[in-house]
Amino acid sequence: MKIIGPDELVFGVDDIASCAQYLTDYGLKPVDVTDQGGRFEAADGTAVVIAHEDDTSLPPGMDTSSRLRKTIYGVHNAHALSKISAELSRDRQVKVLANGSLEVVDDMGFVLGFQLTCRRPISIPAETINSAGSPVQRAPNVVAVDEAAEIQPLSLSHVVYFVPDAVKATAFYTQRLGFRITDQLVGAGPFLQPAGTQDHHTLFLIQTPPFMKGVEHFTFHMSGPTAVLQAGTRFVNKGYQSFWGPGRHKFGSNWFWYFNSPLGCHMEYDADMDLHDKTWTPRSVPMSADASQLFLFQSRDKWAPGGPPPGAGTH
């Protein structure tokens, strides 16, 4: 089943205005947004969609505080949709919506959608570096730093679920939808890659008590680590609260910076994720802070030589 990854995440929220402002400040483009909600797109058309939590057009919420109402996956073609429908209709209802997409509930109670992908081709240069001993990537007199650079999230990367039974949840995605485990943090859960992408993961499952079930975070790919750090710094300067990062993960190798959000979960910037094909051998290590990140920075106010040491006078 050629599932690419999440095309859209749909949330039911209690404050449309603050969520809309947050998503816009994050860098997503508002599309047909009103005081009732709307769509916020990355460069390739993948998106976050918000509506008021009382909107009757939304799928029902979970029996927890999670505000995620639906994860919509993109697939390559109609044949993939047909295979998904045939497989899942063996033991559950598969709705065919007016737009031709499918809607179904997974074994943990998450509402899933499947559609012909909304992703459009993009051509945006990746960050380049010059390294001693390697061919020049950035020509002479081309500077790397642009304080006024336009930074845009490129594509919806992955979503992370808190689940009460990671073994059962994993079985659903691997046995029914063709995902595979690329790596595993023992004591937390697996990183899962669908067949239509080589990204290290588009889904990560974390074992938690039942009352925590829901989305922990989601993220969009950026063009490189500088874009992550520059976008995150701008976000901090707008008054948004950093939760974790910036840093670099070990599994997936992606750069990261997480922020608190009014969507009831964390939202991340990420860049430079590993790609894996079918020859990859999954790794498995116990969950720990050392396993989760290669290194971690802490955002501080700017500093210049000659001034007091960074953080002086703080605790």
C-alpha positions in Angstrom: 0.0 0.0 0.0 1.8 3.1 -1.2 0.9 5.4 1.7 3.2 8.5 1.6 2.6 10.0 5.0 0.2 12.5 6.6 -1.3 15.0 4.3 -3.4 16.8 6.8 -4.1 16.9 10.6 -7.5 18.1 11.7 -8.1 19.6 15.1 -11.1 20.7 17.0 -10.1 23.7 19.2 -11.7 26.0 21.7 -10.0 29.2 20.5 -9.9 29.6 16.7 -8.2 33.0 16.8 -5.2 32.0 18.9 -4.7 28.8 17.0 -4.9 30.6 13.7 -2.4 33.2 14.9 -0.1 30.5 16.2 -0.1 28.5 12.9 0.5 31.6 10.9 3.4 32.7 13.1 4.8 29.2 12.8 5.1 29.9 9.1 2.1 28.1 7.5 0.0 29.9 4.9 -3.7 30.5 5.8 -6.1 29.3 3.1 -9.8 30.1 3.2 -9.5 30.9 6.9 -12.5 32.5 8.7 -13.6 32.9 12.3 -14.9 29.3 12.0 -11.4 27.9 11.2 -9.7 26.9 8.0 -6.6 25.4 6.5 -2.9 26.3 7.1 -0.6 25.0 4.4 3.1 24.2 4.0 4.8 24.8 0.6 3.8 21.4 -0.8 0.1 21.7 0.2 0.2 19.5 3.3 -1.6 21.2 6.1 -3.2 21.6 9.5 -6.9 22.2 9.5 -8.7 23.7 12.5 -12.4 24.0 13.4 -14.2 24.9 16.6 -14.5 21.8 18.9 -18.3 22.0 18.7 -18.3 21.9 14.8 -20.6 19.0 13.9 -18.7 18.3 10.7 -15.7 17.1 12.7 -15.3 13.4 13.6 -16.1 12.9 17.3 -13.3 13.6 19.8 -11.6 11.0 21.9 -12.4 10.3 25.6 -9.3 12.2 26.6 -8.1 15.8 26.3 -6.6 15.3 22.9 -7.8 17.9 20.3 -6.7 15.9 17.3 -9.8 14.7 15.4 -8.4 13.1 12.3 -5.1 12.2 10.6 -5.4 12.2 6.8 -2.9 10.1 4.9 -2.0 10.7 1.3 -1.6 7.8 -1.2 -0.1 7.7 -4.7 -3.1 6.5 -6.6 -6.7 5.1 -6.7 -5.4 1.5 -6.6 -3.8 2.2 -3.2 -7.1 3.5 -1.9 -8.9 0.4 -3.2 -6.4 -1.9 -1.4 -6.8 0.0 1.9 -10.6 -0.1 1.7 -10.6 -3.8 0.9 -8.2 -4.6 3.8 -9.8 -2.5 6.5 -13.4 -3.3 5.6 -12.7 -6.9 6.6 -13.3 -6.0 10.3 -14.5 -2.4 10.5 -16.6 0.3 8.8 -14.9 2.2 6.0 -16.7 5.3 5.0 -16.3 6.8 1.5 -16.7 10.5 1.8 -18.1 12.9 -0.8 -14.6 13.8 -2.0 -13.7 10.2 -2.6 -11.5 9.8 0.4 -11.8 7.1 3.0 -12.5 7.4 6.7 -11.9 4.7 9.3 -11.0 4.3 13.0 -7.8 2.5 14.0 -7.4 0.0 16.8 -6.6 2.8 19.4 -9.6 5.0 18.4 -7.7 7.5 16.2 -9.8 8.6 13.2 -7.9 8.1 10.0 -8.5 9.4 6.5 -6.9 8.2 3.2 -7.0 10.3 0.1 -5.2 10.8 -3.2 -2.3 13.0 -2.0 -2.7 16.7 -1.9 1.1 17.1 -2.1 2.2 19.3 -5.0 5.8 19.3 -6.4 8.1 21.9 -4.9 11.5 23.1 -5.9 13.2 24.9 -3.0 17.0 24.8 -2.6 18.3 22.9 0.4 20.7 24.5 2.8 24.3 24.3 1.4 27.5 24.1 3.4 31.2 24.5 2.6 33.4 22.0 4.3 37.2 21.7 4.1 38.3 18.9 1.8 34.9 18.7 0.0 33.7 20.2 -3.2 32.4 23.8 -2.9 28.6 23.9 -2.5 28.2 27.6 -1.9 30.1 29.7 -4.5 32.5 32.5 -3.5 30.8 35.7 -2.5 27.5 33.9 -1.8 26.8 34.4 1.9 25.0 31.8 4.0 23.3 34.1 6.4 20.3 36.3 5.5 18.6 37.8 8.5 15.5 38.7 6.4 15.2 35.2 4.8 11.7 34.0 4.0 11.5 30.7 5.9 8.6 28.4 5.1 7.7 24.9 6.3 8.1 22.6 3.3 6.1 19.5 4.1 4.2 17.7 6.9 6.8 15.4 8.3 5.4 13.1 11.0 2.9 12.8 13.9 3.5 11.1 17.3 0.7 9.4 19.2 0.4 8.5 22.8 -1.2 5.0 22.9 -2.3 2.7 25.7 -1.2 -0.4 23.9 1.8 0.2 21.6 2.1 -3.5 20.6 -1.5 -3.6 19.4 -1.2 -0.2 17.7 2.0 -1.2 16.0 0.4 -4.4 14.7 -2.5 -2.4 13.1 -0.1 -0.2 11.1 2.4 -2.9 10.2 0.1 -5.8 9.4 -2.9 -3.9 8.0 -1.4 -0.8 6.3 2.1 -1.9 5.3 4.1 0.3 7.6 7.5 -1.1 8.8 9.5 -0.5 11.9 12.7 1.4 11.2 13.9 1.8 14.8 12.6 1.2 18.3 13.0 2.9 21.7 12.3 0.1 24.1 10.0 1.4 26.8 8.5 4.0 24.5 7.7 2.5 21.1 8.5 2.1 17.4 9.3 4.6 14.6 7.1 3.6 11.6 7.6 4.2 7.9 4.9 3.6 5.3 5.7 2.1 2.0 5.4 5.3 -0.1 8.3 7.2 1.4 11.9 6.7 2.5 11.6 9.1 5.4 12.9 7.4 8.6 9.4 7.7 10.1 6.0 9.4 9.6 4.5 8.0 12.8 6.0 7.3 16.2 4.1 5.5 18.9 4.7 6.1 22.6 3.2 3.8 25.3 1.3 5.8 27.9 -1.6 5.3 30.4 -5.0 5.4 28.7 -6.0 8.8 30.0 -3.1 10.3 28.0 -4.2 8.9 24.6 -3.8 11.4 21.8 -1.3 13.3 19.8 2.0 14.3 21.5 3.4 16.4 18.7 3.7 16.8 15.0 6.1 18.6 12.7 6.9 20.0 9.3 10.2 19.6 7.4 12.3 22.7 7.0 15.1 23.3 4.4 17.9 22.7 6.8 19.2 23.2 10.4 19.7 27.0 9.9 16.0 27.2 8.9 15.0 25.3 12.1 17.2 27.6 14.3 16.2 30.8 12.5 12.4 30.0 12.4 12.6 28.8 16.1 14.4 32.0 17.1 11.7 34.1 15.4 9.0 32.1 17.1 10.6 32.6 20.5 10.9 36.4 19.8 7.2 36.4 19.1 6.6 35.2 22.6 6.0 31.5 22.1 7.3 29.1 24.6 10.1 26.7 23.7 9.5 23.2 25.1 12.5 21.1 23.9 15.4 22.1 21.7 17.0 23.1 19.6 18.9 19.8 19.2 19.4 16.8 17.0 17.8 13.4 17.4 19.7 10.1 17.2 17.0 7.9 15.6 16.1 9.7 12.3 19.0 12.2 12.8 16.6 15.1 12.3 17.3 18.5 13.8 14.4 19.6 16.0 12.9 22.4 18.0 9.6 21.8 19.9 7.1 24.5 21.1 4.0 24.5 23.2 0.9 25.2 21.2 -2.8 26.1 21.8 -3.7 22.9 19.8 -3.3 20.9 23.0 0.0 19.3 21.9 3.5 20.2 21.0 4.5 21.4 17.5 8.0 21.0 16.1 10.3 22.3 13.4 12.5 19.5 11.9 15.1 19.1 9.1 17.5 16.7 7.5 15.8 13.4 8.4 17.5 10.1 7.5 16.1 8.1 4.5 15.9 4.3 4.7 15.2 1.7 2.1 14.3 -2.0 2.5 17.9 -3.0 3.1 17.9 -1.0 6.4 18.2 -3.1 9.6 16.2 -1.6 12.5 18.0 -0.6 15.7 16.5 -1.1 19.2 17.8 0.6 22.4 16.3 1.4 25.8 14.5 4.7 26.0 16.6 7.4 27.7 17.6 11.0 27.3 20.9 9.8 25.7 19.0 7.7 23.2 16.7 10.5 22.3 19.1 13.2 21.3 22.7 13.5 20.2 22.9 17.0 21.6 20.6 19.6 23.0 21.0 23.4 23.1 19.1 26.0 25.1 17.9 29.2 23.6 19.3 32.4 25.2 19.3 36.1 24.4 21.9 37.3 21.9 25.3 38.1 23.2 28.4 39.9 21.9 32.1 39.6 22.9 32.9 42.1 25.7 29.5 41.8 27.3 28.7 39.9 30.5 28.8 36.1 30.0 25.6 34.6 28.6 23.2 33.9 31.4 25.1 35.9 34.0 22.8 36.8 36.9 20.3 34.1 36.1 19.7 30.8 37.8 
